[in-house]
Amino acid sequence: MSQQPVSRSSLSGRSSRRQPTLQSRLVSVLVSVLVVAASAAGVVALTGGGSATSRTPDDGGIGASQSSATAQSENHDRTRNLQFGLSYGDTLTWMTDAQLNKAMQDAKELGVHWLRVDLSWRNIQPDSPTQYLWERFDRVVAAARAQHLEILATLSYTPRWAGDPSCARSQTCPPANNARFAEFARHAAERYASQGVHTWEIWNEPNIQKFWLTGPSTERYTALLTATSKAIRSVDPDAYLLLGGLAAVDTIPSKQYVSHKTFLAGLAREGALKQVDAISYHPYTYPLLPSTETATGTRFQDIDRTPDSLVSTLKRYGEPDMPVWLTETGAPTWSGGRAADSTDAQGTSHVTPRLQAEIATDTVPAAAAKPSVGAVFWFGYRDGSAEGASTRKSQFYGLTYYDGTRKPAFEAFRKAISAYKASGK
């Protein structure tokens, strides 16, 4: 799920197999010197065992470098590095300067460190392959960095001139030519690496027809991912890449939905996991709390508690330590139909502000209880329209109303993050 615009619309291995960062290379040189000058015990004391470096996002908080033995013994403690973010879709780029600055200040107040923002190809090159309109995204990056916030940029959405001929008028149409999309991604990585952006998500919800208009295809998405991964890493070898966020759905042929579990297994067979450092998943559970467990399994249980969970699939295909980033989760407070005010409500399309706040509170410990989860992002920041102005449920997941007034969920999410950090986990 992602909010739509409010205006118009060869290094390919995983991080652990890539070159270390500059900092880690300097540490390696220092260790080499110490080996000559000191005893082995001294070297171990200084290096923590001399483990190989694994690529992590910029803050170094997720998947921190450690020896394989240590990683195995501390696997249950990986939630100590849980990161928090807000998922904005394609909204920040269209805000006024005052609105953008307020959004950054609110993010800081919430205690999140990451901002998931669409870097839409359609926005940057709307009319031709020779045109680049970077200015709006430049503003977002500058505003985030001024507040010491990290950007997770979602590369997606195709301009009309570049789409598959069967659906080129829509921005969720896949590219006709993967090389063109990869070239756009290369330019983006080259431009923003120097501004501190190294973390990229390749497309959004490719397992549902809504966001891959020709119908989900593991083969076609893997081809796009492979070309894009290679292009980004050609200019930023230390880039941290995420699989396009998987929509948490059942397989429904009439809607052209492929379940997140089936799609991930298909991608693994195509070799897609070798192109990324983490997978991305969107486990909406409302009106249930994320921590709720049922006999049939919830979207949160599908992370690691069901027989064909995402984690079990990663293990089956040789990636047992690959992190899972929850780049969208949340609950809408308004749309057509009846609102749920309790977790056992039936036949509801959205939740009350009170229940949304309960879900926001529960999201943090529920994610923290999953050892494989590296980050959790709430979708979204602000409602996309005033109540009554739209019947699209996706417009009302915000922590604030359209006028900026805070919903109870804002303070609930802030307190939950603060409590997690205070716990020292």
C-alpha positions in Angstrom: 0.0 0.0 0.0 1.3 3.5 -0.8 -0.3 6.9 -1.0 -0.4 8.2 -4.5 0.9 11.6 -5.6 -1.2 14.6 -4.8 0.0 16.3 -7.9 0.7 15.1 -11.5 1.4 12.5 -12.0 29.4 -6.5 -11.7 28.5 -6.2 -8.1 25.3 -8.1 -7.4 25.8 -10.2 -4.3 24.4 -9.7 -0.8 26.0 -7.3 1.6 28.0 -9.9 3.4 29.7 -10.7 0.1 30.5 -7.2 -0.9 33.4 -4.8 -0.2 33.4 -3.4 3.4 32.8 0.2 4.1 35.6 2.7 4.3 35.4 2.6 8.1 35.7 -1.1 8.2 38.6 -1.1 5.8 40.5 1.3 8.1 39.8 -1.0 11.0 41.1 -3.9 9.0 44.4 -2.1 8.3 44.7 -1.2 12.0 44.1 -4.9 12.9 46.8 -6.0 10.5 49.3 -3.7 12.2 48.3 -4.9 15.6 48.8 -8.5 14.5 52.5 -7.8 13.9 53.0 -5.7 17.1 50.8 -7.5 19.6 49.8 -10.9 20.7 46.8 -12.7 19.3 44.9 -12.1 22.6 45.5 -8.4 22.2 44.2 -8.5 18.7 41.0 -10.3 19.7 40.4 -7.9 22.5 40.6 -4.9 20.1 38.6 -6.5 17.3 36.0 -8.5 19.0 37.4 -11.7 17.4 38.4 -10.4 14.1 35.1 -11.1 12.4 34.4 -10.3 8.8 32.4 -7.1 8.1 28.8 -7.3 6.9 27.1 -4.4 5.2 24.6 -2.6 7.3 22.5 0.6 6.8 24.1 3.9 7.6 23.5 3.9 11.3 25.1 0.5 11.8 22.2 -0.6 13.9 20.8 -3.5 11.9 22.7 -6.7 11.4 25.9 -5.5 13.1 29.1 -7.2 12.2 29.9 -10.3 14.3 31.5 -13.7 14.0 29.3 -16.5 12.7 29.5 -18.2 16.1 28.5 -15.1 18.0 25.7 -14.4 15.5 24.4 -17.9 16.0 24.5 -17.7 19.8 22.9 -14.2 19.9 20.3 -14.7 17.2 17.5 -14.3 19.8 18.9 -10.9 20.8 18.8 -9.3 17.4 15.8 -7.2 18.4 18.1 -5.0 20.4 18.8 -3.3 17.1 15.2 -2.7 16.1 14.8 0.5 14.1 11.7 2.7 13.7 10.4 4.6 10.8 7.5 6.4 9.1 6.3 5.5 5.6 5.2 8.5 3.7 4.5 7.2 0.2 4.7 10.1 -2.4 3.6 12.9 -0.1 6.7 14.7 1.3 7.8 15.8 -2.2 4.6 17.8 -2.7 4.6 19.6 0.7 5.3 23.2 1.2 8.6 24.1 3.0 6.6 24.8 6.2 4.7 21.4 5.9 8.0 19.6 5.2 9.8 21.1 8.2 6.8 20.2 10.4 6.9 16.6 9.2 10.6 16.3 10.0 10.0 17.8 13.5 7.2 15.4 14.2 9.3 12.5 13.0 12.0 13.5 15.5 9.4 13.9 18.3 8.1 10.4 17.6 11.6 9.0 18.0 11.8 7.4 14.5 15.1 7.3 12.7 14.0 6.3 9.2 11.7 7.9 6.6 10.4 5.7 3.8 9.8 8.0 0.8 8.8 7.2 -2.8 11.4 8.3 -5.3 9.1 8.1 -8.2 10.5 7.7 -11.7 7.4 9.3 -13.0 8.1 12.4 -11.0 11.8 12.7 -12.0 11.4 11.9 -15.7 7.8 12.6 -16.5 8.1 13.5 -20.1 11.3 12.1 -21.7 14.4 10.0 -21.0 16.7 13.1 -21.2 14.8 15.1 -18.6 15.6 14.9 -14.8 13.6 16.9 -12.3 15.4 16.2 -9.0 14.5 19.4 -7.2 11.5 18.2 -5.2 13.3 15.1 -3.9 16.4 17.2 -3.2 14.3 19.2 -0.7 13.2 16.0 1.1 16.7 14.7 1.4 18.0 18.1 2.7 15.2 18.4 5.2 15.8 14.8 6.5 19.5 15.2 6.8 19.1 18.5 8.7 17.3 16.5 11.4 19.7 13.6 11.2 17.0 11.3 9.8 17.8 8.5 7.3 16.0 8.1 4.0 14.7 4.7 2.7 14.0 5.6 -0.9 11.5 3.4 -2.7 12.3 3.3 -6.4 9.1 2.8 -8.4 6.3 4.2 -10.6 6.8 4.5 -14.4 6.4 7.5 -16.6 4.0 7.1 -19.5 6.8 7.1 -22.1 8.5 4.2 -20.4 5.7 1.8 -19.5 4.7 -1.6 -20.8 2.6 -0.9 -23.9 -0.4 -2.7 -22.4 -0.7 -0.3 -19.5 1.6 2.7 -20.0 -0.9 5.3 -18.9 -0.7 4.1 -15.3 2.3 4.8 -13.0 2.0 1.3 -11.5 2.7 -0.2 -14.9 6.1 -2.1 -15.0 8.7 -0.7 -17.3 8.9 -1.9 -20.9 12.6 -1.9 -20.6 14.4 -2.8 -17.4 17.6 -1.2 -18.5 15.9 2.2 -18.6 14.6 1.8 -15.0 18.0 0.6 -13.9 19.6 3.7 -15.5 17.2 6.0 -13.6 18.2 4.1 -10.4 21.9 4.5 -11.1 21.5 8.2 -11.6 19.5 8.4 -8.3 22.2 6.5 -6.3 25.0 8.5 -7.8 23.2 11.8 -6.9 22.2 10.9 -3.4 25.0 8.7 -2.1 27.1 11.9 -1.5 24.0 13.2 0.5 23.9 10.2 2.8 21.3 8.1 1.0 22.4 4.5 0.7 19.3 2.5 1.4 16.9 1.6 -1.4 13.7 -0.4 -1.8 13.1 -1.7 -5.3 9.4 -1.2 -6.2 6.3 -1.5 -4.0 4.1 -4.5 -3.6 5.0 -6.3 -6.8 2.9 -9.3 -5.7 -0.5 -7.6 -6.4 -1.9 -6.3 -9.7 -2.6 -2.9 -8.2 1.1 -2.1 -8.1 2.3 -4.4 -10.9 -0.4 -3.7 -13.4 0.4 -6.5 -15.9 -0.1 -9.0 -13.1 2.4 -10.4 -10.6 5.4 -12.2 -12.1 8.4 -13.4 -10.0 10.4 -13.8 -13.2 9.7 -10.3 -14.5 10.2 -8.7 -11.1 13.5 -10.6 -10.5 14.8 -9.4 -13.9 14.0 -5.8 -12.9 15.6 -6.2 -9.5 18.7 -7.8 -10.9 19.3 -5.0 -13.4 18.6 -2.3 -10.8 20.8 -3.9 -8.1 23.7 -4.0 -10.5 23.2 -0.4 -11.6 23.0 1.0 -8.0 26.0 -0.9 -6.8 28.0 0.2 -9.8 28.1 3.7 -8.3 27.6 2.8 -4.6 29.1 -0.6 -3.7 28.0 -0.1 0.0 24.3 0.5 -0.9 21.8 -1.5 1.2 19.0 -2.9 -0.9 15.6 -4.2 0.0 13.2 -6.3 -1.9 10.0 -4.5 -3.0 7.6 -4.5 0.0 5.3 -7.6 -0.2 1.6 -7.0 0.3 0.2 -9.3 2.9 -2.5 -11.0 0.9 -4.0 -14.4 0.1 -3.6 -15.7 -3.4 -6.8 -14.6 -5.2 -6.6 -15.2 -9.0 -9.6 -13.1 -9.8 -7.8 -10.0 -8.3 -4.4 -11.1 -9.5 -3.1 -11.3 -6.0 -0.2 -13.7 -5.2 0.3 -14.3 -1.5 3.4 -12.9 0.1 4.6 -16.4 1.0 4.1 -17.9 -2.4 5.7 -14.8 -4.1 8.7 -14.9 -1.8 9.3 -18.6 -2.5 9.1 -17.9 -6.3 11.5 -15.0 -6.0 13.9 -17.2 -4.1 13.8 -19.8 -6.8 14.5 -17.1 -9.4 17.6 -15.9 -7.4 16.2 -12.6 -6.3 17.4 -13.0 -2.7 21.0 -12.9 -4.0 20.4 -9.3 -5.1 19.2 -7.8 -1.8 20.3 -7.4 1.8 16.8 -7.6 3.4 13.2 -8.4 2.5 10.4 -5.9 3.0 6.9 -6.9 4.1 3.6 -5.1 4.9 1.7 -7.0 7.7 -1.5 -5.1 8.4 -3.6 -6.9 11.0 -6.4 -4.6 12.0 -8.8 -4.9 13.8 -6.5 -7.4 15.5 -3.5 -6.2 17.5 -0.2 -7.2 15.8 0.6 -9.4 18.8 -2.6 -11.4 18.5 -2.1 -15.1 17.6 -4.9 -17.2 16.0 -5.2 -20.8 15.1 -5.0 -20.0 11.4 -2.2 -17.4 11.7 -2.2 -13.6 11.2 -0.1 -11.5 8.9 2.3 -10.9 11.8 2.5 -14.6 12.5 3.4 -15.1 8.9 6.7 -13.5 9.6 8.0 -16.5 11.6 5.2 -18.5 13.3 3.4 -20.3 10.5 4.6 -23.4 8.7 5.3 -21.6 5.5 6.4 -18.3 7.1 8.7 -15.8 5.5 11.6 -16.8 7.8 11.1 -20.5 7.0 11.3 -19.7 3.3 14.5 -17.7 3.8 16.0 -20.6 5.7 14.9 -23.1 3.0 16.6 -21.1 0.3 19.9 -20.5 2.2 19.3 -17.1 3.7 18.5 -17.8 7.4 19.9 -14.5 8.7 18.3 -12.2 6.1 16.5 -9.4 8.0 12.8 -8.7 7.5 11.9 -5.0 7.3 8.3 -4.1 8.0 8.1 -1.1 5.8 4.4 -0.6 6.2 1.9 -1.5 8.9 -0.9 0.4 10.6 -4.6 0.9 10.5 -7.0 3.4 8.9 -9.4 5.5 11.0 -12.0 6.5 8.4 -13.5 5.2 5.2 -17.0 4.0 4.1 -18.6 1.4 6.4 -18.5 0.7 10.1 -15.5 1.3 12.3 -14.1 -1.4 14.6 -13.7 -0.4 18.3 -12.5 -3.7 19.5 -10.3 -6.6 18.2 -13.2 -8.9 17.9 -15.3 -6.6 15.6 -16.7 -8.3 12.5 -17.6 -6.8 9.1 -15.6 -3.5 9.6 -13.6 -1.6 7.1 -11.6 0.6 9.5 -10.9 1.3 13.2 -11.8 4.0 15.6 -9.0 6.4 16.7 -8.9 4.7 20.1 -8.3 1.3 18.5 -5.7 2.7 16.1 -3.8 4.0 19.2 -3.9 0.5 20.7 -2.6 -0.9 17.5 0.2 1.7 17.4 1.1 0.9 21.0 1.2 -2.9 20.3 3.1 -2.6 17.1 6.4 -1.9 18.8 6.6 -4.9 21.2 5.1 -7.2 18.6 7.9 -6.3 16.1 10.5 -6.5 18.9 9.4 -10.0 19.7 10.4 -11.1 16.2 14.2 -11.8 16.1 14.3 -11.5 12.4 12.7 -8.1 12.2 15.2 -5.3 11.7 12.9 -2.3 11.3 9.2 -1.4 11.6 7.6 1.6 9.8 4.2 3.0 10.5 2.1 3.9 7.5 1.5 6.8 7.4 2.2 10.3 8.7 -0.8 12.4 7.7 -4.2 11.5 6.2 -4.4 12.2 2.5 -7.7 14.1 2.6 -10.2 15.5 5.0 -12.9 13.1 6.2 -15.7 12.9 3.7 -13.5 14.1 0.9 -12.5 10.6 -0.2 -13.7 7.0 0.2 -10.2 5.5 -0.4 -9.2 3.7 2.7 -5.5 4.3 1.9 -6.0 8.0 2.6 -6.7 7.6 6.3 -3.8 5.6 7.9 -2.2 8.8 9.2 -1.0 9.5 12.8 -2.4 12.9 12.2 -5.6 14.1 10.4 -5.3 16.0 7.1 -5.3 19.4 9.0 -2.3 18.3 11.0 -4.2 17.6 14.2 -2.7 14.6 16.0 -4.7 11.4 16.5 -4.3 9.5 19.7 -2.1 7.1 17.8 0.6 9.7 17.4 1.3 9.9 21.2 0.7 6.1 21.5 3.4 5.3 18.9 5.8 7.9 20.5 5.4 6.4 23.9 5.9 2.8 22.7 9.1 3.7 20.9 10.4 5.6 23.9 9.6 2.7 26.2 11.4 0.3 23.9 14.5 2.5 23.8 14.4 3.0 27.6 14.3 -0.8 28.1 17.8 -1.1 26.6 16.8 -4.0 24.4 
